[in-house]
Amino acid sequence: MEKNYMKLEFLSKSKNESFARVVVAAFASQLDPTIEELSDIKTAVSEAVTNAIIHGYEYGEGIVSIEAIIEDNRVEVIVQDKGRGIEDVNKAMEPFFTSKPELERSGMGFTVMETFMDNLQVESQLNHGTIVKMVKVFKSVPVEG
């Protein structure tokens, strides 16, 4: 069972979102996934990081951390902030729900993550932050064993 791990921390600035998605994609690329699988991961990471920046730290800056764990043919990505948290996670995960209509947010972030990843879990506590755990299983990668 092949396992690998990485962690990245960065300031919650919008310009760091593209950096984060490229880093996670580069890490996942060691599994030799298809272009589509890599694109799926980049899109999901982008959404999770954007949520942390826009919603988690809406009143100031903070640290966003990303951990990625590769095990066999799967990548688990954990995006965490220590921001304001989500009052009602189930409501927030409903398609088109947005707490920022004035910013023309589509309210589709969690739906996009669910669509492009094989598993999504969201844990949040008010004034303590949010943890988004996503798993992508690479169908293109044979499982050893």
C-alpha positions in Angstrom: 0.0 0.0 0.0 1.7 3.2 -1.3 1.0 6.3 0.8 2.2 9.8 0.5 1.3 13.1 2.3 1.7 16.9 1.9 0.6 20.0 3.7 0.4 23.6 2.5 -0.5 26.7 4.4 -1.1 30.2 2.9 -2.7 33.5 3.6 -6.4 33.8 2.7 -5.8 36.0 -0.4 -7.8 35.4 -3.6 -4.6 35.4 -5.6 -3.4 32.2 -3.7 -6.4 30.2 -4.9 -4.8 29.3 -8.2 -1.5 28.5 -6.5 -3.3 26.1 -4.1 -5.1 24.2 -6.9 -1.9 23.8 -8.9 0.0 22.5 -5.9 -2.6 19.9 -5.2 -2.8 18.9 -8.8 1.0 18.5 -9.0 0.9 16.3 -5.9 -1.9 14.2 -7.3 -0.2 13.9 -10.7 2.3 11.3 -9.3 -0.6 8.8 -9.6 -0.6 9.5 -13.4 -4.3 10.3 -13.6 -6.1 11.4 -16.7 -6.3 15.1 -17.6 -10.0 15.0 -16.7 -9.3 13.5 -13.3 -6.7 16.2 -12.6 -9.1 18.9 -13.8 -11.8 17.5 -11.4 -9.4 17.9 -8.5 -8.3 21.4 -9.5 -12.0 22.5 -9.8 -13.0 21.0 -6.4 -9.9 22.5 -4.6 -10.6 25.9 -6.2 -14.2 25.9 -4.8 -13.1 24.8 -1.3 -10.3 27.4 -1.1 -12.5 30.1 -2.5 -15.2 29.3 0.2 -12.5 29.5 2.9 -11.3 32.9 1.7 -14.7 34.5 0.9 -16.8 33.1 3.7 -14.4 31.9 6.3 -12.3 35.0 6.5 -14.8 37.6 5.2 -13.8 40.1 7.9 -10.0 39.8 7.7 -7.2 37.5 6.7 -6.3 34.2 8.1 -4.5 31.0 7.2 -6.0 28.4 4.9 -4.4 24.9 5.1 -4.5 22.1 2.7 -3.5 18.5 3.4 -3.4 15.9 0.7 -3.0 12.2 1.3 -2.4 9.7 -1.5 -3.2 6.1 -0.8 -3.3 3.5 -3.5 -5.5 5.0 -6.3 -7.2 7.7 -4.2 -6.4 11.2 -3.1 -7.9 12.8 0.0 -7.8 16.6 0.1 -8.6 18.4 3.3 -9.1 22.2 3.1 -9.3 23.9 6.5 -9.8 27.5 7.8 -10.1 28.9 11.3 -12.6 31.5 10.2 -16.2 32.2 11.1 -17.6 28.8 10.4 -20.9 27.8 8.9 -24.1 28.1 10.9 -26.0 25.4 9.1 -23.9 23.0 7.0 -26.8 21.2 5.5 -28.4 24.5 4.3 -25.1 25.7 3.0 -24.7 22.5 0.9 -28.0 23.0 -0.8 -27.6 23.9 -4.5 -28.0 27.7 -5.2 -27.9 28.6 -1.4 -25.6 31.6 -1.0 -24.9 33.8 2.0 -23.5 36.4 -0.3 -26.0 37.2 -3.1 -24.6 40.8 -3.3 -21.3 39.3 -4.6 -23.2 37.4 -7.3 -22.1 34.0 -5.8 -23.9 31.1 -7.5 -24.3 29.0 -4.3 -22.9 26.0 -6.2 -19.5 25.5 -4.5 -20.4 22.5 -2.5 -22.5 21.0 -5.4 -19.4 21.4 -7.7 -17.2 19.7 -5.1 -19.7 16.8 -4.8 -19.9 16.5 -8.6 -16.2 16.4 -9.2 -15.1 14.3 -6.2 -16.2 10.9 -5.1 -16.8 11.8 -1.5 -17.4 15.1 0.3 -17.7 15.8 4.1 -18.0 19.2 5.6 -17.5 19.9 9.3 -17.9 23.4 10.8 -18.2 25.1 14.1 -19.2 28.8 14.4 -16.2 31.0 15.2 -13.8 28.1 14.9 -13.7 27.4 11.2 -14.5 24.8 8.6 -13.0 21.5 7.4 -13.8 20.3 4.0 -12.7 16.7 3.2 -12.8 15.5 -0.3 -11.8 12.1 -1.8 -11.1 11.4 -5.5 -10.7 7.8 -6.6 -8.7 7.6 -9.8 -10.3 5.0 -12.0 -7.4 5.3 -14.4 -5.0 4.0 -11.8 -4.7 0.3 -11.1 -4.8 -0.7 -7.5 -1.8 -2.8 -6.4 -2.3 -5.8 -4.3 
